[in-house]
Amino acid sequence: MNSKKKQKYGEDIKVAASALYPYDKDGYMTKQGGSVKNWRTRYFILKDNKLYYYKTPKDQVFTGRIDLEPGSVIKEEPGLKKSPNIFSIATQKRIFFMFPEKTEEVKSWIDALTKNVEKTKGSSPSNPNTGHTDANHTTTTGTTTTNGTIQQNKPDPLKVPTGNQEMGPRVRLTLAKSVINFLKDPESKVLEFWQIWSESIPPRDDLQAGMAIEFSVATSADMQKLTWRTSGPQNIFIQKMVDFFWNVGAPESEIDRLNDVGARINPFKIGSWIDMSAKGGMDGGWFFPVDVPLKVGIDACDTGSSVTTLMEWVESKGVTDIFAVGRDMGAAPPRQTELKFKVPGPNFEEQLKNGLDAFNVFGFPPIPDGALKILRESKTEQGLSLSVISSSEGFVRLGLLVPRPATETVLSLCSISGGNHDELAAFEASLGKDGPSFVEYQYLMKGFGYGVYKEGFDIVFHYDVGSEINS
């Protein structure tokens, strides 16, 4: 049999379907493939904490197996078009979609799978502290009050579901992806792009003791654009990153550029990112989340007037170091390079003054009055940062990042930027977060949205999803 399958499942895959009897549950269902997003009917057998699937009940070798682990989430997916009976199984490694032919079988399968997941935790499904998710994946978050009216079942951004805190960051990212409306169509190319990226992330088992894989995600306030990021030790990330870029059509010259900049900086930690939008936008690239001299980071940029202006400005402000550098790997130029650095200044007022000066000097329109008023009221003492993206054709995007915005700030920014409070709260709940790590006051230059990304001013919320650590 296929040696790769043996290695994947860590045992001989010659397990006859009949050898698993008595089953916890069995029956035919249609399942979506992994790399190839087609749908195939398989015979499923649930036994303890494993869901095997075969081509027929008489097979001597299983086609695949889903390992149910603590924190796995099973829920209905009523918004997917393929069938009204689709449900999903989210594990640490991947999210699986499948459906039985009969509607009445959906609840039966979800109940059986959920029961077996609970067994892996060594606790009863009735225990409110186990992080159990019911068949409809309804998270109880209490009530919210608007204008004195109590509204039931609204996500409360101040309350974090215990279960999602206990889940690993990969599962939380998968859950966050599942609440994004434009990622609910299983035939979506954007969803397929996300899946290919997520499968390129090294497994936790590749980590040496004490090392970590980190995850983060950012969303525009209206949730029409998202950025997903992961990073970790260079030695386990580099090959999988390069393979991912090859798979999605990145040019060889840019892969060489990654190697050249990496050789110059030699970062201990590297990572990949992908952008996507409701209009079908897809982009990806690499980043080094490490402290390096700004002049070294500039080597990743394409020469042009924007880089010259940037260097003159940072020198005038005394900026000497950056804490991250990254670059896009799209198939067509112009190439875009991002530098992140702390805004100079002894206090919030001086940092804000310098940040606003960057908008002016780099040729960006000023931050709109409503957003600027909220920004001035932030008064954070944790320090501001700038994200500057340049290209050979000029500045692309500029963002002023403010750490740990208050809940009231988030709600106000949603209101002025077309965001939906409840949708954002549901997104935060899926991540197990009670608010963003940063809010970014961002401007994308006209001509760089390519018809799929919003140009002009926008509000973006950044979330630190967590780390996987090999102890």
Residue pairs with C-beta under 8 A, 6 or more apart in sequence:
1 13
1 14
1 61
2 13
5 13
6 12
6 13
9 65
13 61
13 62
14 60
14 61
15 52
15 61
15 62
16 59
16 60
16 61
17 43
17 45
17 52
17 54
17 56
17 57
17 58
17 59
17 60
17 62
18 57
18 58
20 45
20 47
20 52
23 45
23 46
23 47
24 46
24 47
24 48
24 112
24 116
25 44
25 45
25 46
25 108
25 109
25 112
26 43
26 44
26 45
26 46
26 57
27 43
27 44
27 100
27 105
27 109
28 41
28 42
28 43
28 44
28 100
28 101
29 41
29 42
29 44
29 53
29 98
29 99
29 100
29 101
29 109
30 39
30 40
30 41
30 42
30 83
30 98
30 99
30 101
31 39
31 40
31 41
31 42
31 44
31 53
31 96
31 97
31 98
32 38
32 39
32 82
32 96
32 97
32 98
32 186
33 39
33 40
34 94
34 195
34 199
35 195
35 196
35 199
37 186
37 187
37 192
37 195
39 82
42 53
42 54
42 55
42 63
42 64
43 53
43 54
43 55
43 56
43 57
43 59
44 51
44 52
44 53
44 98
45 51
45 52
45 53
45 54
46 52
46 112
46 113
46 116
48 116
48 119
49 67
49 68
49 69
49 116
49 117
49 119
49 120
50 65
50 66
50 67
50 68
51 65
51 66
51 68
51 89
51 113
52 62
52 64
52 65
53 62
53 63
53 64
53 65
53 66
54 61
54 62
54 63
55 63
66 89
66 91
66 96
67 91
68 89
68 91
68 113
68 116
68 117
68 120
69 91
69 92
69 117
69 120
70 117
70 120
70 121
70 166
71 92
71 131
71 163
71 166
71 167
71 168
71 171
72 89
72 90
72 91
72 92
72 117
72 120
72 171
73 88
73 89
73 90
73 133
73 137
73 167
73 171
73 174
73 175
74 87
74 88
74 89
74 90
74 110
74 113
74 114
74 117
74 133
74 135
75 87
75 88
75 90
75 110
75 133
75 135
75 136
75 137
75 178
76 86
76 87
76 106
76 110
76 135
76 136
76 137
77 86
77 87
77 88
77 97
77 178
77 184
78 84
78 86
79 181
79 184
80 86
80 97
80 184
80 185
80 186
81 185
81 186
81 187
82 97
82 99
82 186
82 187
83 99
84 103
85 99
85 100
85 101
85 102
85 103
85 105
85 106
86 97
86 98
86 99
86 186
87 97
87 98
87 99
87 106
87 109
87 110
87 135
88 95
88 96
88 97
88 98
88 178
89 95
89 96
89 98
89 113
90 96
90 171
90 174
90 175
90 178
91 171
92 168
92 170
92 171
92 204
93 170
93 203
94 174
94 195
94 198
94 199
95 174
95 177
95 178
97 186
99 106
100 106
100 109
106 135
107 135
110 135
111 135
114 125
114 132
114 133
114 134
114 135
115 125
118 124
118 125
118 130
118 132
121 130
121 131
123 129
123 130
124 130
125 132
128 162
129 162
130 163
131 161
131 162
131 163
131 164
131 165
131 166
131 167
132 163
133 139
133 163
138 153
139 155
139 161
139 163
139 164
139 429
140 161
141 153
141 154
141 155
141 156
141 159
141 161
141 425
141 429
142 156
142 159
143 150
143 151
143 152
143 153
143 154
143 156
144 150
144 151
144 154
144 156
145 151
154 422
154 425
155 422
155 425
155 426
155 428
155 429
156 425
157 407
157 410
157 411
157 421
157 424
157 425
157 428
157 434
157 435
158 407
158 434
159 429
159 434
160 428
160 429
160 432
160 433
160 434
161 429
161 432
164 172
164 175
164 429
164 430
164 431
164 432
165 432
167 175
167 432
168 466
168 468
169 214
169 215
169 465
169 466
169 467
169 468
170 198
170 201
170 215
170 468
172 215
172 430
172 431
172 432
172 465
172 466
173 198
173 215
173 217
173 228
173 431
173 465
174 198
175 430
175 431
176 217
176 427
176 430
176 431
176 465
177 183
177 194
178 184
178 430
179 423
179 426
179 427
179 430
180 223
180 226
180 427
181 223
181 278
182 188
182 190
182 224
182 277
182 278
183 190
183 191
183 194
183 276
185 191
189 280
189 282
190 276
190 277
190 280
190 281
190 282
193 248
193 274
193 276
193 282
193 284
194 228
194 274
194 276
196 244
196 247
196 248
197 228
197 244
197 272
197 274
197 284
200 240
200 241
200 243
200 244
200 247
200 272
201 213
201 230
201 240
201 272
202 213
202 232
202 236
202 237
202 240
204 213
204 468
204 470
205 470
206 236
207 213
207 232
207 233
207 236
207 468
207 469
207 470
208 233
208 470
209 470
209 471
210 469
210 470
210 471
211 232
211 233
211 469
211 470
212 232
212 467
212 468
212 469
212 470
213 230
213 231
213 232
213 467
213 468
214 230
214 231
214 232
214 271
214 289
214 464
214 466
214 467
215 229
215 230
215 465
215 466
215 467
215 468
216 228
216 229
216 230
216 437
216 462
216 463
216 464
216 465
217 226
217 227
217 228
217 229
217 431
217 462
217 463
217 465
218 226
218 227
218 229
218 440
218 460
218 461
218 462
218 463
219 225
219 226
219 227
219 424
219 427
219 460
219 461
219 463
220 226
220 417
220 419
220 454
220 458
220 459
220 460
220 461
221 413
221 414
221 417
221 418
221 419
221 424
221 458
221 459
221 460
221 461
222 417
222 418
222 419
222 420
223 419
223 420
223 423
223 424
223 427
224 277
224 278
224 279
224 454
225 275
225 276
225 277
225 278
225 281
225 453
225 454
225 458
225 460
226 275
226 276
226 277
227 273
227 274
227 275
227 276
227 460
228 273
228 274
228 276
229 271
229 272
229 273
229 287
230 271
230 272
230 273
231 237
231 269
231 270
231 271
231 272
231 287
231 289
232 269
232 270
232 271
233 268
233 269
234 262
234 267
234 268
234 269
234 270
237 270
237 271
237 272
238 262
238 270
241 258
241 270
241 271
241 272
241 286
242 255
242 258
244 272
244 284
245 254
245 255
245 258
245 284
245 286
245 329
246 255
248 284
248 329
249 331
250 284
250 329
250 330
250 331
251 329
251 331
254 327
254 329
254 335
255 329
257 300
257 327
258 286
258 327
258 329
261 288
261 299
261 300
261 325
261 327
262 270
262 288
264 296
264 299
265 288
265 290
265 292
265 296
265 297
265 325
267 288
267 290
267 292
268 290
269 288
269 289
269 290
270 286
270 287
270 288
271 286
271 287
271 288
271 289
272 284
272 285
272 286
272 287
273 284
273 285
273 286
273 287
273 326
274 282
274 283
274 284
275 281
275 282
275 283
275 284
275 453
276 282
276 283
277 452
277 453
277 454
279 451
279 452
279 453
280 452
281 450
281 452
281 453
283 328
283 330
284 328
284 329
284 330
285 326
285 327
285 328
285 329
285 330
285 336
286 326
286 327
286 329
287 324
287 325
287 326
287 327
287 338
288 324
288 325
288 326
289 323
289 324
290 323
290 324
291 321
291 322
291 323
292 321
292 322
292 325
293 320
293 321
293 322
294 314
294 319
294 320
294 321
294 322
294 339
294 341
297 322
297 325
297 339
298 307
298 310
298 311
298 339
300 325
300 326
300 327
300 337
301 307
301 337
301 339
301 390
302 334
302 335
302 337
302 390
302 391
302 392
303 392
304 390
304 391
304 392
304 393
304 394
305 394
306 362
306 390
306 391
306 394
306 395
307 390
309 361
309 362
309 395
310 339
310 362
310 388
310 390
313 358
313 361
313 362
314 320
314 341
317 344
317 354
318 344
319 341
319 342
319 344
321 341
322 339
322 340
322 341
323 340
323 341
323 342
323 385
324 338
324 339
324 340
325 337
325 338
325 339
325 340
326 337
326 338
327 335
327 336
327 337
327 338
328 335
328 336
328 337
333 391
333 392
334 391
334 392
334 393
335 391
335 392
336 389
336 390
336 391
336 396
336 397
336 448
337 389
337 390
337 391
338 387
338 388
338 389
339 387
339 388
339 390
340 385
340 386
340 387
340 388
341 385
341 386
341 388
342 383
342 384
342 385
342 386
343 351
343 352
343 354
343 355
343 358
343 383
343 384
343 385
343 386
343 400
344 350
344 351
344 354
345 351
345 352
345 353
345 354
345 384
347 381
348 378
348 379
348 380
348 381
348 384
351 383
351 384
352 375
352 376
352 384
355 384
355 386
355 400
356 366
356 367
356 400
358 386
358 388
358 398
358 400
359 365
359 366
359 367
359 398
359 400
359 443
360 366
362 388
362 395
362 398
363 394
363 395
364 395
364 398
364 443
364 445
365 443
365 456
365 457
366 372
367 375
367 400
367 441
367 443
367 457
368 416
368 457
370 416
371 413
371 416
371 417
371 441
371 457
371 459
374 409
374 412
374 413
374 416
375 400
375 402
375 441
377 409
378 402
378 405
378 409
380 402
380 403
380 404
382 403
382 404
383 403
384 400
384 401
384 402
385 400
385 401
385 438
386 398
386 399
386 400
386 401
387 397
387 398
387 399
387 401
387 440
387 442
388 395
388 397
388 398
389 395
389 396
389 397
389 398
390 396
391 448
394 445
395 445
396 444
396 445
396 448
397 442
397 443
397 444
397 445
397 448
398 442
398 443
399 440
399 441
399 442
399 443
399 460
400 440
400 441
400 442
401 438
401 439
401 440
401 441
401 462
402 438
402 439
402 440
402 441
403 437
403 438
404 435
404 436
404 437
404 438
405 413
405 435
405 436
405 438
405 439
406 435
407 434
407 435
409 439
410 424
410 435
410 436
410 439
410 461
411 421
413 419
413 439
413 459
414 420
414 421
414 424
414 459
415 421
416 459
417 458
417 459
419 459
424 461
428 434
428 435
428 436
428 463
431 463
431 465
433 463
433 465
436 461
436 462
436 463
437 462
437 463
437 464
438 461
438 462
439 459
439 460
439 461
439 462
440 459
440 460
440 461
440 462
441 457
441 459
442 457
442 458
442 459
442 460
443 456
443 457
443 458
444 453
444 454
444 455
444 456
444 458
445 455
446 455
446 456
447 455
448 455
449 455
